[in-house]
C-alpha cells in the first residue's frame, strides 16, 4: 500500500506524547504521507511544528467554520503570508457548518470567501468543510468560481449527490473518511461509487470518525488503509491500484508537496 492520510489533526491533545508511535503505525499500514490540518490561526504554530518535525507530513493554514467567531478577524492576505512556509500546502479547513452553528452564518460565509480568495491568488488548494449547508456552499463556490478558478477538496464527504456533482463540475476533489464503513452510510456509499477515481482522496479526520472495526475509538492515520480498502471494494478496484491512484491524486492537487 502507498497511501496519504489527506486530513488529520496530529497537533490535537489526543496524540500528545506518542506521535512518533502513531506515525510508525501509519507507515507499517502503508500510510506514508499525511497532511495535518489547521483549524485556528492562534494554534497554527503547533500545527506547523508537527509538519516541520517530520519529512513526510505537510500542513494547512486556516480557520474552521466552528471557530469563525472566536478567532481574531483575518483576511486573505494574512492567510497568504502564513502560507509562505514550504510545509504549508493548502488553506483551511474552511467552509460552512450549519449543523452546529457554533459561529454566525454570515461570519462563516465571509471567512470562507477570504480563504477562496487566498486560494485563487496563490494557486494553493482549499480544504473545505461542509455540513448541513450543501445548497449554500454550492451557491458560493459557483459564484466565486466566476471571479477566477480555484482548486480544492471537499473533505470528509458526507453530503448530497448534488454537492458531489457540483464539486466535480468545478474541478474539485472528494475525500472519503471512515464514515463510508459505517453500517448506515448507504447513501454515501452509493454517491462514492459515482465519483471518478481520479477525483478521490482518502483521509481519517483523526482523532475523529474511526472506521469499522475501530468505530468509537480514537482514530489515527494507520486506519486510512481501512477506508481505502472499503472504497476500492465499492468501486471494484484492486486495493493497491486504488491506493496508488489516491496518492497520485493527492500530489496532483497539492502541488506544493513533494511529488512521488
C-alpha positions in Angstrom: 0.0 0.0 0.0 1.1 3.6 -0.7 -1.4 5.9 0.9 -1.7 9.5 2.1 -3.9 10.5 5.0 -5.1 13.7 3.4 -6.7 15.1 6.5 -5.8 14.6 10.2 -5.2 16.7 13.3 -1.9 15.5 14.7 -1.4 18.5 16.9 -4.5 17.7 18.9 -4.0 16.6 22.6 -5.1 13.0 21.7 -1.7 12.4 20.2 0.5 14.3 22.7 3.5 12.3 23.8 3.1 9.4 21.4 3.0 10.9 17.9 6.1 9.0 16.8 4.4 5.7 17.6 1.3 6.9 15.7 3.4 7.8 12.6 5.3 4.5 12.8 2.0 2.5 12.9 0.8 4.5 9.9 4.0 3.6 7.9 3.5 -0.1 8.8 0.0 0.1 7.5 1.2 1.6 4.2 0.3 5.2 5.0 3.5 7.0 4.2 2.3 10.7 3.9 0.0 12.9 6.0 -1.4 16.4 6.0 -2.2 17.8 9.4 -4.9 20.4 9.3 -5.1 23.8 10.9 -8.5 24.9 12.5 -7.4 28.0 14.3 -4.8 30.6 13.3 -4.0 31.0 17.0 -2.8 27.4 17.0 -1.0 27.5 13.7 2.5 27.4 15.1 1.9 24.0 16.8 0.3 22.6 13.6 3.3 23.8 11.6 5.8 22.4 14.1 4.3 18.9 13.6 4.9 19.2 9.9 8.4 20.7 10.3 9.4 17.9 12.6 8.5 15.1 10.1 9.6 14.9 6.5 6.5 13.0 5.4 4.0 15.4 6.9 2.6 18.7 5.5 0.0 21.1 6.9 -2.6 23.7 6.0 -3.4 27.1 7.5 -6.9 28.3 8.1 -9.9 28.8 10.4 -12.6 26.1 10.8 -16.2 27.5 10.5 -16.7 26.5 14.1 -14.1 29.0 15.1 -15.1 31.9 12.9 -16.5 33.9 15.8 -13.7 33.0 18.3 -10.6 33.7 16.3 -9.2 37.2 15.6 -10.6 38.6 12.4 -8.4 37.7 9.4 -8.3 38.2 5.6 -6.9 36.6 2.5 -3.5 38.4 2.7 -2.9 37.2 6.3 -3.6 33.7 5.1 -1.3 34.1 2.1 1.5 35.4 4.3 1.2 32.5 6.7 1.2 30.0 3.8 4.7 31.0 2.6 6.4 28.3 4.6 7.4 25.3 2.3 5.4 22.9 4.6 2.1 24.8 4.1 0.4 23.3 1.1 -3.3 24.3 1.5 -5.8 26.7 3.0 -8.3 25.5 5.5 -10.1 23.8 6.9 -12.7 26.3 5.8 -16.3 26.1 4.7 -19.8 26.1 6.3 -21.3 24.1 9.2 -25.0 24.8 9.6 -25.4 21.7 11.8 -23.8 23.0 14.9 -23.9 26.7 14.1 -21.1 27.4 16.5 -20.4 30.7 14.6 -22.9 33.1 13.0 -23.5 32.1 9.4 -22.6 35.4 8.0 -19.2 35.1 9.6 -18.7 31.6 8.3 -19.5 32.8 4.8 -17.3 35.9 5.0 -14.3 33.8 6.2 -14.9 31.1 3.6 -14.7 33.8 0.9 -11.4 35.1 2.3 -10.0 31.5 2.1 -11.2 31.2 -1.5 -9.6 34.5 -2.4 -6.3 33.3 -0.9 -6.5 30.1 -2.9 -7.3 31.9 -6.1 -4.4 34.3 -5.7 -1.8 31.7 -4.8 -3.0 28.5 -6.6 -2.9 26.6 -3.3 -5.9 24.4 -2.8 -8.7 24.7 -0.3 -9.7 22.1 2.3 -13.4 22.5 2.5 -15.7 21.5 5.4 -19.4 21.1 4.6 -22.2 20.0 6.9 -25.9 20.7 6.5 -25.1 23.6 4.2 -24.8 22.0 0.8 -27.0 24.4 -1.2 -25.3 27.5 0.3 -21.9 26.0 -0.3 -22.7 25.2 -3.9 -24.0 28.7 -4.5 -20.9 30.4 -3.0 -18.4 28.1 -4.8 -20.1 28.7 -8.1 -20.3 32.4 -7.6 -16.6 32.7 -6.5 -15.5 30.5 -9.4 -16.9 33.1 -11.8 -14.3 35.5 -10.4 -11.5 33.1 -11.2 -10.8 29.3 -10.7 -9.6 27.8 -7.5 -8.6 24.2 -6.5 -9.7 22.2 -3.5 -11.2 19.2 -1.9 -14.5 18.6 0.0 -13.0 16.8 3.0 -14.8 14.0 4.9 -17.5 14.0 2.3 -21.0 13.2 3.7 -23.1 15.5 1.6 -25.7 15.2 -1.1 -25.4 13.9 -4.7 -25.8 17.5 -5.8 -22.8 18.6 -3.8 -20.7 15.8 -5.2 -21.7 16.7 -8.7 -21.1 20.4 -8.2 -17.7 19.8 -6.8 -16.7 17.6 -9.7 -18.0 20.1 -12.2 -15.8 22.8 -10.6 -12.8 20.5 -10.8 -12.7 19.8 -7.0 -11.8 16.5 -5.4 -13.8 14.4 -2.9 -12.2 13.0 0.2 -13.6 9.9 1.9 -13.4 9.2 5.6 -14.2 6.3 7.8 -17.8 7.2 7.6 -18.0 5.1 4.4 -17.6 2.0 6.5 -20.4 2.8 8.9 -23.4 0.4 8.8 -26.0 3.1 8.0 -23.9 5.0 5.4 -25.8 3.5 2.5 -26.4 6.8 0.6 -22.8 7.9 1.0 -21.5 4.6 -0.5 -23.8 5.0 -3.5 -22.5 8.5 -4.1 -18.9 7.5 -3.8 -19.5 4.8 -6.4 -20.3 7.6 -8.9 -17.2 9.8 -8.2 -14.4 9.2 -10.8 -11.4 7.5 -9.2 -9.2 10.3 -10.4 -11.1 12.7 -8.1 -10.9 10.7 -4.9 -8.8 11.1 -1.8 -8.9 9.2 1.4 -8.5 10.5 5.0 -9.1 9.8 8.6 -10.0 13.2 10.2 -8.2 11.7 13.1 -8.7 11.6 16.0 -12.4 11.5 14.9 -14.5 9.1 12.9 -12.5 5.9 13.2 -13.6 3.3 10.6 -15.1 -0.1 11.4 -13.9 -2.1 13.4 -12.5 0.7 15.5 -15.6 3.0 15.4 -15.9 4.8 18.7 -12.2 4.7 19.5 -9.5 7.2 18.8 -8.8 7.4 15.1 -5.3 7.6 13.7 -3.6 7.7 10.2 -2.9 4.0 10.1 -6.7 3.4 9.7 -6.7 5.3 6.3 -6.0 1.8 4.8 -9.3 0.5 6.1 -11.2 3.3 4.4 -9.2 2.9 1.2 -9.9 -0.8 1.1 -13.7 -0.2 1.5 -13.7 2.4 -1.3 -11.7 0.0 -3.5 -14.3 -2.7 -2.8 -17.2 -0.3 -3.7 -15.5 0.7 -7.0 -14.4 -2.9 -7.7 -10.7 -1.9 -8.0 -7.7 -3.7 -6.6 -6.8 -2.1 -3.3 -3.2 -1.5 -4.2 -4.1 0.1 -7.5 -6.7 2.3 -5.8 -4.3 3.4 -3.0 -1.7 4.4 -5.6 -4.4 6.3 -7.5 -5.4 8.3 -4.5 -1.8 9.1 -3.6 -1.3 10.4 -7.2 -4.5 12.4 -6.8 -3.1 14.0 -3.6 0.1 15.1 -5.2 -1.8 16.3 -8.3 -4.0 18.5 -6.2 -1.4 19.6 -3.6 1.3 20.5 -6.0 3.4 22.3 -3.4 4.0 18.9 -1.6 7.0 16.8 -2.6 5.8 14.6 -5.5 6.3 10.9 -5.6 
